[in-house]
Amino acid sequence: MRVVAALGGNALLRRGQPLTAENQRANARVACKALAAVALEHELVISHGNGPQVGLLALQGSAYTEVDAYPLDLLGAQTEGMIGYLIQQELGNELPFEKRLASLLTLIEVDGDDPAFADPTKPIGPIYNQDDAVRLANEKGWMFKPDGDSFRRVVPSPQPQRIFGVEPVAWLLAHDCVVICAGGGGIPVMYTDDPVPAGRRLVGVEAVIDKDLASALLAKDLGADALAIVTDVDAVYADWGTPDQRAIRRATPDALGESDFAEGSMGPKVRAACSFVEQTGGLAVIGSIADTPALLRGETGTVVTREAVGLELEKVA
């Protein structure tokens, strides 16, 4: 089975943890212990989030005033390389020495007219209290939105249109290689109409593509059998945060897509899972990183499949 596993940013850096290299490596190690079992049984592509990391780099860069802060596409490339390195190293420590591993930088095309540029929704960086969020908004012109009882910076998150370099990924999979790519939703780029020999120019974009939507597109283009969206929660919940909350164990894309979920967290995961299943008829699962092998067996988490009957709910104590 060909599997695309999308690691949530919170699976690599737990909520409220300091953004230290030690914390990120420790969390990558836990994630890779679960992914190693999948890599030994299936063809595996790993994508990952980068919201906390790209936000920290932006904050660090803005503190150095000798040069202009680097744009988000360059910061995305930096984090894709850094996190890919951590995953490749820690996964390699869990797998037999002869197992092939590769980390690739991935460019993903977006539309410059995407309405997301007028309504930033993608949270990046650490959490702030209200006073600090107001201060940074005034100092740097950043936009903030509530995240629970705290605030996080938000940036545009346009829809991924096309992934560059799918063919090399497929070639590597065919040669028994685990591939880490499309990290942080890939590096956002678009074509302009600048007069160059080819009649257009590829340029970076000040945005962060949602990694789950990028992973769904990647899984479709690769002909994957399953898309596993793994994070720090055990399933998708109906009526989350209320006394009536229930885990959604199985769902059709249509039934799950009719429910409302938070735009900055579960919403893109649900849309990505539904989109993959609708377009391919494959299997999508959402759940805890520690349960990845069991998720793919349909034993836990939320399973999205055409064969489900509406929403199958379970009351969880």
Beta strands, then each sheet from edge to edge (+ up, - down):
strand 1: 2-7
strand 2: 43-48
strand 3: 100-103
strand 4: 107-109
strand 5: 122-128
strand 6: 143-147
strand 7: 150-155
strand 8: 162-163
strand 9: 177-180
strand 10: 187-192
strand 11: 201-204
strand 12: 226-231
strand 13: 236-238
strand 14: 246-251
strand 15: 283-288
strand 16: 302-304
strand 17: 311-315
sheet 1: 3+ 9+ 2+ 1+ 12+ 15+ 16- 14- 13+
sheet 2: 3+ 9+ 2+ 1+ 12+ 15+ 16- 14- 17+
sheet 3: 8+ 4- 10- 11+
sheet 4: 5+ 7- 6+
end
